[in-house]
Amino acid sequence: MEHIYLPEPTENIWKKCAEEFENRWGFPNCIGSVDGKHVTIKRPNNSGSNYWCYLHKYSIVLMAIVGPDYKFICVDIGGFGKNSEWGIFETSNMG
């Protein structure tokens, strides 16, 4: 079902995004905006400190790339709260 709502990005999708970012926002050579968000959770049993983050709470990380129209292109959900957003991005399929 994920491919119905969030199809795998193709070269054409990236080219269209780059064109729209330049035309709409004046950002040449941009194919997406990346950001991560810590989502607070209840500490999972036997998880140790994996989910403990610098915000002094337990969290998982939602990492996403959106296009020029604010629609999701790629998402990575479930990164450990202890990991940096860059580390999560680098080890994800997006990175």
C-alpha positions in Angstrom: 0.0 0.0 0.0 2.9 2.4 0.6 3.7 2.6 -3.1 0.1 3.9 -3.8 0.5 6.8 -1.4 4.2 7.4 -1.6 5.6 6.1 -4.9 9.3 5.4 -5.2 11.0 8.6 -6.5 12.2 8.4 -10.0 14.6 10.6 -12.0 11.6 12.4 -13.5 10.2 13.2 -10.1 13.6 14.7 -9.0 13.9 16.7 -12.2 10.4 18.1 -11.8 11.1 19.0 -8.2 14.3 20.8 -9.1 12.5 22.8 -11.8 9.7 23.7 -9.4 12.1 24.7 -6.6 13.9 27.1 -9.0 10.7 28.5 -10.6 8.6 28.9 -7.4 11.2 29.6 -4.7 14.3 30.7 -6.6 16.5 27.8 -5.4 18.4 26.3 -8.3 19.7 22.7 -8.1 17.5 21.9 -5.1 15.5 18.6 -5.3 14.0 18.7 -1.8 13.9 20.0 1.7 15.0 17.7 4.5 14.1 17.9 8.1 13.7 15.6 11.1 11.3 15.6 14.1 11.6 13.9 17.4 8.3 12.3 18.3 7.9 11.7 22.0 7.1 8.1 23.0 6.7 6.0 26.1 10.0 4.2 26.9 9.9 0.7 25.3 10.7 -2.2 27.6 14.3 -3.3 27.6 15.4 -0.5 25.2 18.2 0.9 27.4 19.1 4.4 26.3 18.4 3.9 22.5 15.4 6.1 22.6 16.7 8.7 25.1 17.4 12.0 23.2 19.2 15.3 23.9 15.8 16.8 24.6 15.7 14.7 27.8 12.8 12.5 26.7 12.2 9.3 24.9 11.6 9.6 21.2 11.7 8.2 17.7 12.7 10.3 14.7 10.6 11.1 11.7 12.9 12.1 8.9 11.4 13.4 5.6 12.1 15.1 2.3 9.4 17.3 0.9 9.1 18.9 -2.6 8.4 22.5 -3.5 4.6 21.9 -2.9 5.2 20.7 0.7 4.3 17.1 -0.2 6.3 14.2 1.1 8.7 12.6 -1.4 10.6 10.3 1.0 10.2 9.4 4.7 12.2 7.4 7.3 10.3 6.7 10.5 11.6 5.0 13.6 15.2 6.2 14.1 16.4 5.9 17.6 16.1 9.2 19.5 19.7 9.0 20.6 21.0 9.3 17.1 21.6 12.6 15.4 19.3 13.6 12.5 22.4 13.6 10.2 23.3 10.1 11.3 19.7 8.9 10.7 19.7 10.5 7.3 23.1 9.1 6.3 22.1 5.5 7.2 18.6 5.7 5.7 17.7 4.8 2.1 17.3 8.6 1.5 21.0 9.2 2.4 
